[in-house]
Each structure stands twice: as structure tokens, then as C-alpha cells.
Amino acid sequence: MKYLVTGGAGYVGSTVARHLVEAGHEVTVLDDLSTGFAEGVPAGAEFVEGRIQDAARWLDGSYDGVLHFAAFSQVGESVVKPEKYWENNVGGTMALLAAMRTAGVRKLVFSSTAATYGEPESVPITESAPTAPTSPYGASKLAVDHMIGGECAAHGLAAVSLRYFNVAGAYGGCGERHDPESHLIPLVLDVALGRREAINVYGDDYATPDGTCVRDYIHVADLAEAHLLALDAMTSGEHLICNLGNGNGFSVREVVETVRKVTGHPVPEVMAARRAGDPAVLVASADAARERLGWIPSRPDLADIVRDAWVFARERELGRG
């Protein structure tokens, strides 16, 4: 099969592109490199530098489907620059859907997010939970989900939106390197590497076993495998939405302690005040992904996730050399 992977030079997109190539598919990566890295494009994939707004220039009827990762994803930035997120995440996807319709490409896997739910009323979070995003980033992703639903109903698109929780780990040389970095595991690994003095712990008085926030971490390779399963599970005219998570949560302190054990390095903590809007617990119900996609995470252990991320972080540090 032949697939277009938008945003395929980024962390998740490049990992999925690599899995597609390894499965024997023909892959074209479309990325403007605004947040991605050309070296992240896997060997064996064709690379086209460009924006999703211009996808019609490359997308034709020879493609069997599109996997769409091209989005800005910094929550904080979206608050101060909402127009950037509406223009790219929503406007860009609208252009992509039009290009797919014109070319007759009728399969889409969309990289959605748990940020569409906002602060949950209960956990674990199911796909039927109310959607009330608390940032323009989450709102832009929810808008795209609505847009895709309309495209399926009106034009027979077969689509799956995969709502990620906390993606972590590394695979095949692809790992997290956001700028600025806001995700906990790479931030704690930076402390182990000596690139940061300490890790800030925002609140230790939550209603959780150790008082710190609990989050659902999923290995990026498990996440990638769900995308390949989604391509086989989708149905014309249906928009399927599935959460992707382990279904188990790990606290901030558990993550920090796991990094200490995996790396063998001290990780000093600095207590800080709670951040506004941080829910105590965010854990996914992934029952729909298991039932509809046949997806079962094979790397649920936090130590394995941290270990793979640590290998990637050390290799990057040596590469800076």
C-alpha cells in the first residue's frame, strides 16, 4: 500500500512512518520542518518538504490513505498565539481533506489528543466523556475531529481519530526533542544528564497515593502500532474515535524515581506550587482500541519506556559532542 504521512519528520509521525516502511508499505513524508527534523524521516521513505495547505500538489489517486500528524502542539503557545493553531491545525486539515476528496483518497488516520477532553469528570476517560478543551490547541484538535466526522458522513471517508495520552519512549532513533520541552520524562532525563539542576514538582497535595499528579504514559512504538491497525479497521462512512493509553497511571514521583533507577543518576526535586488547570489524574480507558483495532500495548512498563528514552537522550547528548 502507498501512504502519505503528514508531519512525518516529527516525533510520533516519524515513528509511524518507520513502522509503515518496516511493514513493507510505500511511504511519502510531507513535512515543512518547522518542528520536525529531516534526519527523522526513515530510510526507504520519500521526503517532500512542504505544508499541508499545499498537499494537493503531491496527493493523487495513487495513494491508499493518509496518516495526519502535521499540527502545532504546544498548549502554552496556543494560548498566546491561538491564530497559529487555527490556521495550521484547522485550516491546514481543511485543505488536506479537500485534496483527499479531489484525489479520491478515502482513508485517514488522524493524530488527535486527550486535550480534547479538558478536565475530566471521571477516570478512566472513555470516548463518550464530555469534550471541553481548556486550550486553543485542544480546541483545534476537537474542531478537526468534528470536521472529519462531517467528511465521513457526507463523502464516505473512512477515518479513525486516535486520542493520545502521554506519549514517551523512543524507537529506531526517534525520540522526543521538542523546543521548548514541556514533557516530564525528557525533562527529568535532562536532570540526569546534568543539563538541568533539578526537576520542578508542581504540587504534592493532590488526592493521589503520593500527592503528585498521575498521568497515563504510552510507549511511542505501541502508539505507532495502533495506527497501522487503524488502517485495517476503518470503514467507509464511519469516523471511529479511540483513546490510546495504557489504562494505568504513574505519578510524577514514580516517574522521577524510575529515572533514578534506570539512569543511576541523582535527580534533585524542587517543590513548586500547583499549576492552574492541572487535574490530579488523567488516565485513559483504551477498551475501544482493544475491541475495534485489536490493539494491546506490548511495552506498558514505565521502566522500559524510560530506558528507551534514556538511550535516545544519551545518544543525542554524545552527538552534540
N, C-alpha and C positions, 0 to 999 in steps of 0.2 A: 504494500500500500504506500501511497505518497501523501505526506502530511506537511502542512505549513505550521511552523511553531513561531508565533509572535512573541517577542521578548525572550527568545531562546538563548540569549547571551547572559541572562541573569541567573541568580542562584537556583530557583526552582525550575525555570524554563530550560536551562542548560542541562540539568539533571534529567528532566523528562526527555529532552532531545537525545541525550546519550542512551537512555533506555530504549527509545524507539529505534535508534541505529543498531543497538545490540540485538534487537528483536528482528532485524532484517528489513526494516522499512526504509523507504527513501524519504529523506528529511531536508526541508529548506527552512533555515532560521532567518527570520526577519527581525531586526533589532536596530534601533538608532544609536545604541551605545551611550545613551545619556546616563544610564545607571548600570548597564551591563558591561561585559568585558569580552573582546573578540577572542581571547585565548580560551574562554569558557565554551565556545562552540565546539562540539565534539568532532573529532576526525570522522570523515565519512559523510558529514552533513554539508550541504551548500549554504553559504552565508551571503545574505543580501543586507546591506546597510540601508535602512530607510525607516520611515514612520508608518504606523498602522493606518494613518489617514490616507496614505498613498498605496494601500495594499492592492488596489485594483490594477496597479501597474504590473504586478507579478502574479496575482492569483488568476488561474484559469481552470478550465474544466478537467485538467489532468490530475487535480488534487482530489483525494478521497475525503479529506477533512482538515479542520483547523484546530489547533490547541492554542489557546489565547492567554498569554501571561503578560502582555505589554501594558503595564499600569504603573503609575506612581503609587507608593505605598507607605509613605511616612505620615503617620497620624498627626503629629505636631505640625509639620509643614502644611498639611491640608487645612489646618485651622487658620493659618496666616496667609495662605495662598490658595483659597478654595477654587479660584478660577482655573488654576493649573490642573486641578484634578477633574473638574467638569469638562474642560476642553480635551484632555487626553483620555481619561478613563471612560467618559461617557461619549463625547464627540468622536473619539477615535474608534470606539467599538461600533458606533452607529455607521461609520464609514466602512468598517470591516464587514459588518452584516450586509450592507448594500453590495459590496464587492462579491461576497459569497453568493448572494442571491443572483447577481448578474452572471456569475461563472457557473452556477448550478452546483455549487459545493454545499452539501446538505448535512454535514456532521460537524458539531462544535463541542469541544470541552473547554469550559471557562474556569479560570482561576479566581474563585470567589473567596470569601473570608468570613470568619466568625465575627468580625467587626460589624457585620450587618445586623447582629442581634442586639448590640449595645449592652447594657447592664441586664443580666438575665434575671427573670423572676424565680427560676428554679434551676437546679442542676441535677443530673447531666442535661445539657441543652439538646433538644431534638429539633428537627427541621420544622416542626409545627410551632415552635416558640415564636412569640411576637418579635417582629423586626423593628428595632428602634435605635438605629445607629447614632452614636454620640459625636461623630466627626464627619467632615465632608468626605474623607476617604471612605469610611464605611457607607455613607450615603451614596457615593458614586458607584460603589460595587453593587449596592442594592438596586440602584436605578438600572444598571446593566442587567441584573437578573430579571427585572420586570421587562426590559426591552427584549431579552432573549425569549421569555415566555410568550410575548406577543408574536414574535417571529415564528415560533413553533406552531402556534395556533393558526396564524394566518397563512403561512407559506410552507408548512410541512418540514421545518427544520427539525433535526434530531439533535438534542442538546443535553449535556449534563453540566451542572454547576457544582463544583467541589468547594465546599466552605472549609478552609483550613483553620486549625487552631495554631499552636506554636510549633512551627517547623524548625528543625535543628539537625545537627549532624553534618556529614559530608559524604560524598560518593564520587569516585573516579576523578579526584582532583577538583571537584566542585564543592565549595563551601561558602559560608556567609562572609561577606566583606562589604557591608553597607557603609555609606558615608553620608551622614553620621550614623554610627552604630547605636541601635536602641534595644537590641535583643539581649536577654540576660546571659545566655550561655557564652556567646563570644565576648561579652563584656567581662565576665568572670575569668575567662581564659586569658584575656589581656592582663589581668592582675597576676595570674600565674606566670605569664611571660615577662612580667616586670614592666609592662607598658602603661599600667595604671597602678597607683599606690594602694587602692582599696576598692571594694565594691560597695555601693550605697544600697542599703536595705530600707526600703520605704515602708515603714510601719511594721511593728511586731506585736500589735494588739488586735489582730483580726480574729474572728471566730473560726480558727483553724487549729489543727493539733499543735503547731509550734508558734502560732501567732502571725506567721508571714503568709503572703498571698500564695494561692495554689493555682497552677496552670497545667494544661494538658499538652505534653510535648510529643511530637511525632517525628520519626526519622525521615529525612528528605527522600531516601530511597524507597521507603514504604509509600510515601506520598506519590512518588513517580509511578510506582506500580499501579496505583489506583487509577491513574489517568489512562494507562493502556487498557485496563479492564473496562473503563467507561466507554471507550471506543467500540467495544463489542456489545455493551449492554444497552446502548441507546436505541430509541425507537422513533421513527418518523412522526412528527407532530407532537412529541412529548418533551417537556422540559423537566428533567429529573434533577432534584437538588439533594446532595448528600453531604453530611458533615464528615470531615476526616480528622480523627483524633484517636488516641489510644484508649480513651474511656477511663483513664486513671490520671490523677493529678499528682504533681510534685511541687512541694513548697519551695520558696526562694532559698530557705536554709538547706533543704535537701539538695538543691542544685549546687549550692556553694560547697557543701560537704562532699558531694560526688566529685566535683572538680578537684578538690584537695586530694582525694584518694586516687583518682586517675592520674593526675599530673605529678603528685608527690611534692607539690609546692604549697607554701602557706598562702592563704587568701584572706587578708585582713578585711573585716567588715566595719562599715561606718553606719550607725543608725541615723535615719533621717525621718522626717515627718511623712505621713501618708501623702500620696499624690491624689489630687482630686479625681474622682471618677474611676479609681481602681477597685473593681469588685473583689471580694475576698476569694471567690472560687470561680474559675472558668474551666469546665470540663465538658467534653463532647459526648453525646451518645452517637456512636457510629453504627448503630444497628441497621440503618438503611443502606449504608455502603456494603455491609456484610451480606445483607439479604439480596440487594439488587445488583451489586457488582461482583459479589463473591470475594470481597476483599478482606483479608485478615493480615494485620501488621505482623511482620516477622522479626522486627527489631524493637520491641516495646521497652526494653530495659534501659533505664536512664544512663547507666554506666556505659553501655555500648554507644549510645547517642553522643555522650560527652567524649568518649575515646576517639571516635571518628572525627569529631570536630577538633579535638586536640591535635591529632595528626596533621590535619589541614592547616591549623593555626601555626604550628611549628614550622611546617614547610614554607609557609608564606614568610615567616619571620627570617628563616635562613635565606630565602630568596631576596630579601631586602639587602642582605649582606654586605 
